Amino acid sequence: MEPKQIREGYLVKKGSVFNTWKPLWVVLLEDGIEFYKGKSEAVPNGMIPLKGSTVISPCNEFSKRMFVFKIVTAKQPIYFQAAFLEERDTWVRDIKKAIRCIEGGQKFSRKSTRRSIRLPETIDLGALYLSMKDAEKGVKELNLEKDKKIFNHCFTGSCVIDWLVSNQSVRNRQEGLMVASSLLSEGYLQPAGDLSKAAADGTAENPFLDNPDAFYYFPDSGFFCEENSSDDDAILKEEFRGVIIKQGCLLKQGHRRKNWKVRKFVLRENPAYLHYYDPAGGEDPLGAVRLRGCVVTSVESSPDAKKNDKENLFEIITADEVHYFLQAASPKERIEWIKAIQVASRTGK
């Protein structure tokens, strides 16, 4: 019997010989991880056995790369980078569970047959992070000013501890400091500004600061820092003020060469923009699609695609009549992207 497929999608993988990062189609099976050059490829480029392997997350060995996790095998460590935090945590959770099933001689099942027992003091950092990001009841994102710089979509260390205490997630500020330090270490919070960055990079027991001058932000929240700038710079920064409502990897057709490449897409609303990035590196977007007044719809093929060459295609036509052809990994994912873009284009300024 062939091993069951658990999860699949695009991840960026570090080369084992050369220090290069490339997006690959990754498939998690019950007993191993296969990776392909593209989703349509029939033969994998390689396979990672899970038996005897361990997973380390977060992996902070690469200072300029976020959302990396490491799989330590008997031969060598393997590094993967996800597009965003929740995606990384989902992959790590399923890989760890698959390894536990192999070690225990069990079949992988998404529903546990036994009730997990937790100590009352145990805190689920992932669930806590989602509560903190809640638009109504979570930590409020603000625009804070310090040293003639404006930190957008940001909050202070004191605000985080205040929220943890008032939300009864911790018993006191000292316990809140320990929890916030864990959130920071796990990548659920990021430091912004010299003060918080120095503490995070230091050797103190608690790298998080309960301080009104220490700034932090949620990863992928739309955070950016700006100094006193020209009107043109302000207009450019306006694209990134919108709240992120969806993100992930899609295939995009080039406008000139008409070739298809994996791109990381970040969808923001109010103002509504779809930015796309090289998933293998680079903080600056390769391009932006202004969604106000756009039309988005499913298509069977792009004008330059061969028959039956691509599935799950959709097209964005901007108000300036620029056409973008994108490919999702599944029919469900295509519907989700189309709906999210339609919502953003209606609510965006």
Buried (B, 14 or more C-beta within 10 A) or exposed (E): EEBEEBBBBBBBBBEEEEEEBBBBBBBBBBBBBBBBEEBEEEEBBEEBEBEEBEBBBBBEEBEEBBBBBBBEBEEEBBBBBBBBBBBBBBBBBBBBBBBEBBEEEEEBEEEEEEEEEEEEEEBEBBEBBEBBBEEEEBBEBBEBEBEEBBBBBBBBBBBBBBBBBEBEBBEEBEBBBBBBBBBBBBBBBBBBBBBBBBBBEEEEEBBBBBBEBBBBBBBBBBBBBBEEEEEEEEEEBEBBBBBBBBBBBBBBBEEEEEEBBBBBBBBBBEBBBBBBBBBBEEEEBEEBBBBBEBBBEEBEBBEEBEEEEBBBBBBBBBEEEEBBBBBBBEEEBBBBBBEBBBBBBEBBE
